[in-house]
Amino acid sequence: MKAKMVKKVFLAMFLLCVAIIGSVFYKNKNIATFINVNRNLPIYYVDTKDKKIALTFDVSWGTDNTDKILQVLDKYNVKATFF
């Protein structure tokens, strides 16, 4: 019974050490880089002095207002991205 407990404690300590070492070496990388995923990630921020915003709409929740939104955007000559 004690041998099983010692194994569990050793395993827990080992995993904790791996997590600490991993966080030290990979603190400046995101998870996609860490697991070597080759795909484009979303852009959340662009360093610029221009006063601009990015307007996006998620239309997967319903398209019943899409026509109205497009009319307002067109009226004010606003560009937007629809997902």
C-alpha positions in Angstrom: 0.0 0.0 0.0 2.8 2.4 0.8 4.6 1.6 -2.4 1.5 2.8 -4.4 1.4 6.0 -2.5 5.1 6.7 -3.0 4.7 6.1 -6.8 1.7 8.5 -6.9 3.6 11.2 -5.0 6.7 10.7 -7.2 4.5 10.9 -10.3 2.9 14.1 -9.1 6.2 15.7 -8.3 7.6 14.7 -11.7 4.6 16.2 -13.5 4.9 19.4 -11.4 8.6 19.7 -12.3 7.8 19.2 -16.0 5.2 21.9 -15.9 7.5 24.3 -14.1 10.4 23.7 -16.5 8.0 24.0 -19.5 6.6 27.3 -18.3 10.2 28.7 -17.9 11.4 27.7 -21.3 8.1 28.4 -23.2 6.8 31.5 -21.3 6.9 33.7 -24.4 5.2 31.2 -26.8 1.6 30.5 -27.3 0.2 26.9 -27.2 0.0 26.7 -31.0 3.7 27.3 -31.2 4.4 24.8 -28.4 2.6 22.0 -30.1 3.9 23.0 -33.6 0.5 23.8 -35.2 1.0 25.3 -38.6 -2.0 27.5 -39.0 -2.8 31.2 -39.0 -3.9 32.6 -35.6 -6.3 35.5 -35.3 -4.9 39.0 -35.1 -6.0 40.7 -31.9 -3.8 43.8 -32.0 -1.9 45.8 -34.6 0.7 48.4 -33.4 -0.3 51.5 -35.2 -0.7 55.2 -34.5 -3.7 55.3 -36.9 -7.1 55.7 -35.1 -8.9 52.8 -36.6 -11.0 49.9 -35.4 -11.8 46.5 -36.9 -15.5 45.8 -37.0 -16.5 42.1 -37.2 -19.8 40.2 -37.1 -20.4 36.6 -36.2 -23.4 35.7 -38.3 -23.5 32.0 -37.3 -25.8 32.9 -34.4 -28.5 34.0 -36.8 -28.7 35.8 -40.1 -32.1 37.5 -39.6 -30.4 40.9 -39.1 -27.7 40.6 -41.7 -29.6 42.5 -44.3 -30.3 45.4 -41.9 -26.7 45.5 -40.8 -25.5 45.6 -44.4 -27.8 48.5 -45.2 -26.5 50.5 -42.3 -22.9 49.8 -43.1 -23.5 50.7 -46.8 -25.3 54.0 -45.8 -22.3 55.1 -43.8 -19.6 53.6 -46.0 -18.3 51.3 -43.2 -16.2 48.3 -44.0 -16.7 45.2 -41.8 -15.9 41.5 -41.8 -18.5 38.8 -41.4 -17.7 35.3 -40.1 
